[in-house]
Amino acid sequence: MSRVFSPVSCCVFSLLVIALLYAQYSDPPISSVVSNNAQVASTLSSVSVSQMNCSVISDPPGIASNVVQAAAIFPIGAYPSVDNRISIGYIPQVAWAWGEQHSGFYEWQTSLGGTTCTGSASFVNRTVYPNILYSFKGSGVVDTTPGVPASIPQGVVSTLALTNGSDNLSITAGGIIILTYDIDKNTVVCTESTGCTCEYDYIASGLKNITLSCGSTLKYAVEGGEPLFFLERPILREQWYKNNLFDNAVLSKRRFYKGGISLNGTSVGNFSLRAFNISTDSFGFQKIVSVPQPEFANVSVFEGDIGAVPIPLNSDNSSFAYSYEVNLTAPYSGIGKNNLSLSLSDDFGFAFTTEKEILSRAMTFDGNKSEAGNLVSGDTTNYGKSAKFEFDNFNVGILSLGTIGIILVVALFAKKH
């Protein structure tokens, strides 16, 4: 099967348009895409190409522009990926390929002084030296013997954990392609005695190499790490039982697409922000594409792109690319202790949960009376404390003297005016 390397494909474009209109998967189809791409990547090595991402760095015969039609070494993609994002939870594999098109035979003529000489180039063989450069957070590692597919070196994998969720891993597949031609060159030589004749050029003839330097780059945002959960309300894990809230803030190095809230093990709210589709390129390589498809049930959600660094709360001074607010919009009923949990799943299917024990209390007044006016006794765990009212006796004599004094002052003031 002929495969053509092209940066823009009508087929891919059409699939992306369809993906924006319709989502086939409610959850990311990680396993099926990985299985497909592993099979496709293992068949990719030498492919038909129509583009040029190579530059000529050596051309002794001076014929490269005439015999080389196309040449490329390029990354097809890292997998699994979602919207050009990868996760450290799945150490991705890299599909890559190379290809070139050349003339098997080329002939030219050189004329001088009325004499025309011919030259020819016959293709002998081709040698490819591929490599893949992985660059992340200012450091790079070159794999000079990449497999098919290629595995990211362990030295790179260990640094990916330093991501904030939006740091990019650059993958540059490139290398050297050498095309060897057998050159047969005749040169016009002119002298006064013999005039112009064709002579065999021993120096320019023989086996000569055309050397091409190739490469192109793909970038992926790297996600991973544990999210930080914060209980916003009730911040002290105690609240009035007639206004039971469960409001959460989350700082994350990964994007979440769905989640849910449970009360004592029973679901009371859930949400979904995105669904997913699969786009397939001309090689058969698949990519997961997310499609906005918000659905909410008793939950409100805010998703934001930030660069938060919670220094007082995080000793390693790491930053977080994403923030979320997930609030229960239908206050639950009940008094006493309740276990509430928030579960979130990222775009690669990894789930995280936080659980809080929250005490819902009724109010009291006068130290021991309920909101209904009944006396509170026994176990008062479910009742908030209040101060007891104190009714002190006033000293009537002192109050009377003070009142008389005020009256006299007012009377004297009125008489002067």
ABEGO torsion letter per residue (X at the ends): XBBBBBABBAAAAAAAAAAAABBABABBBAAAAAAAAAAAAAABBBBBBABBABBBABBAAGAAAAABABBBBBBAEBOBBBGGBBBAABBBBBBBBBBBBBBABBBBBBBBGGBBBBBBBBBABBBBBBBBBBBBGGBBBBBABBBOBBBBBAAAAAAAAABAGABBBBBBBBEBBBBBBBBBBBBBBBBAAAEBBBBBBAAABEBBBBBBBBEBBBBBBBBEEBBBBBBAOBAAGBBBAABBBBBBBBBBABBBABBBBBBGGBBABBBBABBBBBBBBAAGBBBBBBBBBBBBBGBBBBBBBBBBBBAAABAAGBBBABBBBBBBABBBBEBEBBBBBBBBBBAAGBBBBBBBBBBBBBBBBGGABBAAGBBBBEBAAABBBBBBBBBBBBBAAAAAAAAAAAAAAAAAAAAAX
